[in-house]
Amino acid sequence: MDETTAPHDQRTRSRPDAAPSTPRTRPNRSRWWRITVLVAGVLTVLLTLNTVSVLTQTANASGEQIVRIPGGDIHVVQDGPPDAPTVVLLHGLGGSTTWWDPVLPALRDLHVVRVDLLGHGGSAKPADGYGIAEQARRVGTALDRLGVRRATVVGHSTGGAVATSLAEQRRDLVGAIALIDSGPRLDAYIGDSFVGNLVTTPVVGELIWRLRTDNTIRDALSTAFTRKVQIPDQIIADIRGMTYRSLTTTDEASSAYLKERPIPDRLAGLGLPTLVIFGSQDRRWQPSSAQDYRRVPHARIEILEGVGHTPMFEDPDATGALLHGFAVETAPR
């Protein structure tokens, strides 16, 4: 062998042992890519199935007193003397008859009718029927079935929109109206909690709803209170019993109602005795927006200092006293 060719031959023979590693890594990269695509596909299918499942859930009405109404039965609770002046209490979004428990002692000598709006509490939870005008018509029908001829109607938050719509539709039924922290217009809305905002996000919201826990619900309720209050377990249970569609569609309907026309403008021409109660520290609606109700002739506006969005729990004594005095004052003679 020529000495000048030996190194070249040695280098040539060593090439198989020194081959680049790149070709061997390509199959690994391809395999991981296929796994990633497969996992993403499976997750997409699962999320899609969950979204469809959550959006199509429905439930029947339950409770001691159910008013049968085509398209969705309504759960009601009655307290007090049947022959006394009637006060109708309508809760807000995600609420139920339980939200009024703290003010019942102050109203004990009145005929109190608490109504679970469609999709809430013990009422039916169908696929549709959550428009504010539809909710109001259903409340009116339920009261007719109960034999109520004239009432002071009280609404909290979104319930105030339903109470206003009922007054627009049924001047024969609504003798006076009281609104508790009901936002007068859409641009007065401050916002919801972080969890509350996520719940209304497509796909993500449906997943959160599926995985919701009691703690998740309590986090979502954080902006509903400013003072520290004990949230009853029944409130949590009532929210857990809702369907995703009944919650989000009612929310959308409330926004649409306010966007169409502010509540004070709707009430201004009705000529009804009007009481507005607002917490000075409301974290969902601008407290200053309560002054919008001055456009309603002879409206009485009461601001509760240091109170948030839910005066019934944060200051039940003052709230109950205001509602009682107003109901007695405006009762039919």
Buried (B, 14 or more C-beta within 10 A) or exposed (E): EEEEEEEEEEEEEEEEEEEEEEEEEEEEEEEEEEEEEEEEEEEEEEBEEBBEEBBEBBBEBBBEEBBEBEEBBBBBBBBBEEEBBBBBBBBBBBBBBBBBBBBBEBBEEBBBBBBBBBBBBBBBBBBBBBBBBBBBBBBBBBBEEBEBEBBBBBBBBBBBBBBBBBBBBBEEBBBBBBBBBBBBBBEBBBEBBEBBEBBBEEEEBBBBBEEBEEEBBBBBBBBBBBBEBEBBEBBBBBBEBBBBBBBBBBBEBBBEBBEEEBBBEBBBEBEBBBBBBBBBBBBBBBBEBBBBBEBBEEBBBBBBEEBBBBBBBBBBEBBBBBBBEBBBEBBEE
